[in-house]
């Protein structure tokens, strides 16, 4: 058994069984968190001389980064594992919607723009609606 412990490395994935359990709450929540962090950052005034504000600024940026990446990861899972070629008939813009949303996650990570976060939230909301409609 010790031999296998050295060879086998843990991997992290959703579920390639496939388990059939998919949801959009996580990615919507992540996009909402990005939006809220950009709002809170905008509420901060000059953080240069205030240790607590500077610390909160850093924490808000890190939280935004983490949730933008989580949103991107969840989008990739839904896009690659849930949606199938037969969904393209009902949602011809499916691939472009996901591609644009994942690119938008990167824009949110690259900035502290409320506009970029708002765009991401709108894109994710549209994708959540597609997902819900696909289950009907």
RADA-V815252 format. One record per residue. N is the residue number from 0. BURIAL is I if it has 16 or more other ideal C-beta (glycine too) atoms within 10 Angstrom, else O. Layout:
N BURIAL
N BURIAL
This chain:
0 O
1 O
2 O
3 O
4 O
5 O
6 O
7 O
8 O
9 O
10 O
11 O
12 O
13 I
14 O
15 O
16 O
17 O
18 O
19 O
20 O
21 I
22 O
23 I
24 O
25 O
26 I
27 I
28 O
29 I
30 I
31 I
32 I
33 I
34 I
35 I
36 I
37 I
38 O
39 O
40 I
41 O
42 O
43 O
44 O
45 O
46 O
47 O
48 O
49 O
50 O
51 O
52 O
53 O
54 O
55 O
56 I
57 O
58 O
59 I
60 O
61 O
62 I
63 I
64 O
65 O
66 I
67 I
68 O
69 I
70 I
71 I
72 I
73 I
74 I
75 I
76 I
77 I
78 I
79 O
80 I
81 I
82 I
83 O
84 O
85 O
86 I
87 O
88 O
89 O
90 I
91 O
92 O
93 I
94 O
95 O
96 I
97 I
98 O
99 O
100 I
101 I
102 O
103 I
104 I
105 O
106 O
107 I
108 I
109 O
110 O
111 I
112 O
113 I
114 O
115 I
116 I
117 I
118 I
119 I
120 I
121 O
122 I
123 I
124 O
125 O
126 I
127 I
128 O
129 I
130 I
131 O
132 O
133 I
134 O
135 O
